[in-house]
């Protein structure tokens, strides 16, 4: 769908919303209680929740990213010297990960 790299500010939340492909803005969105998401996304379609049940798939994917990309782990020797390189590595990982999932689902 989309991703945005940055802090949890209104600017990053706006970047995320703007990066969504056409048609996804009509879908329901769910986030934690961070105020930036509630301010940026349509309140009629956005749910802010205090419990992890609605966001566990996102948290699981974040854990996958941290496990597979050393540069997302604290106190590591793997790091990006620039924001551009950091974004390129994450984008490349997402492409490969999506291809892997697509192949797995296609073989069923």
Secondary structure, DSSP 8 states (H G I E B T S, - for coil): -----S-SSHHHHHHHHHHS-TTGGGS-EEE-S-HHHHHHS-TTTEEE-SSGGGTHHHHHHHHHHHHH-GGGSSS-S---SSHHHHHHHHHHHHHHHHHHHHHHHHT-
